[in-house]
Amino acid sequence: MELTGKIIAEFNERGGISNRTGNEWKAKSYVLEVPGEFPRKLVFDVFGVDRLQAFNIQIGELLTVHFDIDAHEYNGRWFNDVRAFRVDRGQAAPTAAPMPEAAPAAGAPEAAPAQEAPVAPQAAPIDAAPFEAPSATDDLPF
């Protein structure tokens, strides 16, 4: 998965020694805010010294973050794990490339030319009748 947004917070780097392998590990968490009518926030981790140095994420940057989502169980409870594996800088939300127009088949009728821009629909008139005072014969409880 991938999301594009602005880094609004970062947390302290964590590290330790793996009990399983005995190797040292480091990780750091960041908060990505995805713009929109109702902005969303996502906390994700960057795991590994090499990725931390390569990504060099700073607060205020506009990034597209590619991440994996996984869950794990611990003592009967489940936890989500969101890890970034790639970061692209300064890119806006992904847009689809325009599709090339296909040439009409031989003998086929020509298609109508495409419109320059879509026409905005007209608003329907508002019926004021539902907003009038209820009549004496109205038996609704509210």
N, C-alpha and C positions, 0 to 999 in steps of 0.2 A: 504494500500500500504506500501511498505518498500523500502528503499534505503540504500546502504552501501557506506560509504565514510569517509572523514576526516573533522573534525570541523576546519574551518579556521577563523571564527570570532564569536564574541558574542556581544550582545548589552546590554545596561543598563537594569536592572530590572525595570518593571513598576508595579504600583499598585494603588489601590483606593478602594472606597466603591461603591458597586452596588446600582444603583438607584432603581432597581426592588426589590431586596431582603434585602438590607441594610447590606449585609455581605462584609467583606474585601476580596479582590482578589489580586493576584500577577501573573505576567507573565514575561517571558524573551525570546528573540529571538536569534537564532543561525543561522550560515551559514554552510551548509554541501556541500562539494565538492565531486562529484562522479567522479572517475577516468575514463579515456578512451582516445580514440584518440582526441576527443574534450570534455574536462572535462566540466561537468555541475555543476551549483551551485543552491542550494535551500535554501530559508529562511524559517524556521519553528519556531513555538512558543511552549514553554512548559508552560502550564497554571496550576496554583495551587501551593501553598507552599509545599504540600506533594510531588508532582512530582518533583519540583525543587530540593528538598533535596534528594529524592530517586535517581534521575538520576545523579546529581552532574557532569554535563557535563563540560569538560575542553578543551581548545583550543589544537589542535594537536592530539586528540584521534581519533582512528579508531572505528566507530560505525555503527551498523545497526539500523536505525531509522524506527519505525513503526508509520505511521501517518494517520490521516483522513483529507480529503480535503472537504471543504464546501465553499459556497459563500453566501454573504449577500448584500442587497441593502441598500444604504443610500443616500438620496437626489437625487434619480434618477441615481446613479452610482453603479456599482457592484464591490465588492472586494472579493478576494480569502482569505480563512482562512485555513492555514495548521498547524495542531496541532499534536504534538507527544503524543502518548499514551503508548509507550513502547520503551526502548532503550536496545540493546544488545551490549556488549563491545567486541572489539578485534576479531570480526568474519570477515572472508573474504566473498567475494560474495557468495551467496548461490549456491550450486551445487546439481545436481540431484543424488540421490543414484543409484547405478547400479541395473539393473533389474535382478532378478534371472532367470536362464535359466530353461525352462520347459522341463520335460522329454518327449521324443517322444512317441506317442501313439503306442500301440501294433500293429505290422504289418506295421507300417509306415516306409518309407525309411529314412535312417539316413541323417541328414543335413550335408552339407559340413562344415568343421571346420572353425571357424572365423579367419580372418587374424589378425596378431599381430598388425599392424599399417596400416592406410590407405596410399596408394601410392599417392604421389604428382603428379598432372597432368603436362604433358610436355607443355611448352609454344609453341604456334603456330608460324611458321616462319612469319616474317614481310614482307609484300609486299611493295616494295619501289616505285612501279608505281604511287600511288596516290601523292607522294611527288615530282615527277618530274616537271619540268617547263611546263606551259600550252602551248598547240600548237597554231598556228596562227588561226586555225579554231574554237577555243574555243569561244563560244558566251556568256559565263557567264558574268554578270555585275560586278563581284567581283574577 
